[in-house]
């Protein structure tokens, strides 16, 4: 994943009409959500201001990483394309030692990759989570696409059969280790744990953070005419005729 992030950061995507429209629509919806939160919450509350700014930031990042198709290097005679698809159900778990912007950052990143999201926020941060989701659910995303569970249900959330990724914001090493062990005991597909341990949100503030909630899809096309590079074969044939 780290190699993929580096590659995408240094590459320029080719616009793809269908993908651009799908992701662009989601970006517009989340920007409307940010504006709705901005208008409905106290303007003098710094935490709310940071929540809104984080949504806008994730939308800006998504325009770079999620709307296009990347041309990857390959052997002669091959065309290799890469793009990001939804990963699946995403669990967002935010502890009391994180700012409220961690909630909006992780939720918006997961939604921009078109995943369903379930949120568990510590009681101290639950008013922020509920306030944001109240503006979001049924208005800018479909009902059921995002839901909230109690803090006490966070361990149960990790047993969801459809779970595909867990995003945790916490400085509590015991909690991180406990949840990681629980994920390791799951049967079937591996569910990664993405951790934000810095109250300054250095992980979430990384421009490529959103692709953690997606999976890379690739398409390789054989562009040769007869099993080898057509232009090279033609040059070889011309050289043979000239020699004779």
Secondary structure as UniProt FT lines:
FT   HELIX           2..10
FT   STRAND          14..15
FT   HELIX           17..40
FT   TURN            43..44
FT   HELIX           46..65
FT   STRAND          68..72
FT   TURN            76..77
FT   STRAND          78..86
FT   STRAND          89..94
FT   TURN            96..97
FT   HELIX           101..112
FT   TURN            113..114
FT   STRAND          117..121
FT   HELIX           123..136
FT   TURN            138..140
FT   TURN            143..144
FT   STRAND          146..149
FT   HELIX           151..153
FT   HELIX           154..157
FT   TURN            158..159
FT   TURN            161..162
FT   STRAND          163..169
FT   HELIX           173..184
FT   STRAND          192..196
FT   TURN            199..200
FT   TURN            202..205
FT   TURN            207..208
FT   HELIX           209..213
FT   STRAND          214..222
FT   HELIX           230..243
//
